[in-house]
């Protein structure tokens, strides 16, 4: 009798298949396919990107990687100027919108309108808003709703390796 009860409990547990993540996986797959199908103004082969970018830039921009916090050369930059996509030189952020978020990554309260695109990513199990260059599709980082409330309330948490800086004047 105990054996039958044990088998019954095992079957019950095994039959309770969780499906809470199935929608997310489907959406992630669709999002990935959409991104691959998007025709960007600057489009290169993987070999061309590898030849033009540093290893870290390629990892961030083309493989949607993340650099370690506190390692960006732009983290403490206070100069006036414009941050551009390291892949295609498209202006993506102005220095006047940069702030110290304490996260270890360069942070901005807004992007240059029209030069950054957004999509939902489910890579870590819950939805986040990924941002990428609208011209070459390079991954920049993510945007969160915990930025300065006196401005936009947004925190664009950006990988410094995805950026280059053009000083004003």
Secondary structure, 3 states (H helix, E strand, C coil): CHHHHHHHHHHHHHHCCCCCCHHHHHHHHHHHHHHHHCCCCCCCCHHHHHHHCCHHHHHHHHHCCCCCCCCCCCCCCCCCEEEEECCCCCEEEEHHHEECCCCCCEEECCCCCCCEEEEEECCCCCCEEEEEECCCCCEEEEEECCCCCCCCCCEEEECHHHEEEEECC
